[in-house]
Amino acid sequence: VSLLPILVSTVLEYADVPPESLTRQTNPGLDLNLNSYDMMSILGRLESDLGVHFDERELRNLATLGDLDDYIRSQLRH
């Protein structure tokens, strides 16, 4: 089950873009010009809402919303 709708909803609180422009390929930093503070706020919100923990070393590998979706789903399986 994809968490993309949850990710899109959370990202839209920080980016003023049409929801349909957010896809698995969207890179929040490059495509939406979100800064590191915005990204940490989004990740903190997702940790709180979904009960997952982001390993700081793993975050470097999460470039797109699809990467983030896959990572969170793998965390929820454990």
Salt bridges, closest charged atoms under 4 A:
GLU13 OE1 - ARG45 NH1 2.49
GLU47 OE2 - HIS53 ND1 3.52
ASP49 OD2 - ARG45 NE 3.04
ASP55 OD2 - ARG57 NH2 2.94
ASP69 OD2 - ARG24 NH1 2.72
ASP69 OD1 - ARG73 NE 3.31
ASP70 OD1 - ARG24 NH2 3.01
ASP70 OD1 - ARG73 NH2 2.75
